Amino acid sequence: MKIEFCGQSSRDGDNWQANTSRLVNLYREVAAGKTQYTLKAVLGSSDFTQVPGVFVRALGVVGDYLFTVCGGRLQQIDSTGSAIDRGAMDDGTSATISGNNGDVTVCVGDKYYLWDGATLTEPAPGVFSAFGSLDYIGGYTVLSEKNGKRFQWSSQLDATTLPGLSFSSADGVDDDILRVAEINGVLYIFKETSHEVWYLTGGAGANAFERQAGGVVGIGLKDFGLLAKISTGGAFFVGNDGRAHIIGIGPVSTPAVETAIEKCRPEYCLTYEDEGHTFCAIIFRDCPAWVFDISMGEWHERAQGANLDPWKASVSAKFMGKWFIGRAGGDILKLGRVASDGGLPLARVATSNTLDGDGQRITINEFEIFANTGFEAGAVELRLSKDSGRTWGAPRLRFWSVGEYSRRIIWRALGQSRQWTAELRMTDMADTPINSTVRIAA
């Protein structure tokens, strides 16, 4: 019989035996012209450049350059990966980069900086001088107050000037602002327990912004780093309610994701794209990242190294038509169709739903997968569990060679059990999609 091997990642840390299905560094894609799915590897990453410092705080594109804040320095990176140091600034865990009329604007370490192509300066403050975040909208650079409710904006198309009267308060709820962001042409002000939506009035100076009617929403941002814009519109964030949300869609998290948010210390959100898929990732300190594929409406996980350690990416940006991520150590990596992750193995693991015999023994004489190969040699190993993944048998390895298209790979004489859970793992450098449908002969 043929069965669907697994669905989206659904293993819940609070109740993992209830649904054992996992996709780590793999995601499902509808096979062209068919109803079945292909399990496809996530984009790997290759070295692009490295900048001094440890933590890549922010990554943004202004004009023809990629800018990053790392180790208390602003770095300008060109399309070849050549980096030029543009000056020192305070370091801090929260940083944002944007542009305004060709200038580069940066908020980090409670300070506001501007790079005009020649000099890095701190513009004179307006109504407040401790800054929390910034973004660009409609010719204005908007800055939030650190640990406060106020936000101010620059003169139009002039980020160097912060008029003393160009400010307002996001006071629909009595909580402080964490971050401002332009999303879909309006200004979102994310706070501790709520967020507000403001629009451009077409007026000038102090009358440039007004809060939308009904523009106070009772969901805040869980932490500064847990927000990422989506390049095609909208944004992905983790709310103070412990759920993942997409602006314009609503909550998208599952119980398994919400368990991870509660227990695994989420640190960052980032987004990237690949061949029609938009991926929204939550990066955790204590477990692999959880990644939502908008086009499929499904979650998978992303890890690094052979041991499936937490993914250490922190920020992402689209530059020169490609996606780049920043990683601890000052690494700027380019995402692409490679089967490694910044020099680390890109181990791809698919764990099945558990096949339960309702107390009766199930004999598996053959277990067959179908690999869409032909270009690269590769290998896949199978492990089986008889107790919902608590313990696993020894790995059984199979290989394919270059030129073997639609290769059928079979394991035989696998034994009997009242329940079976299967795990497929690929750790070599070959990028080989496989069908999610497998054949089992009892």
Disulfide bonds with the S-S distance in Angstrom:
none
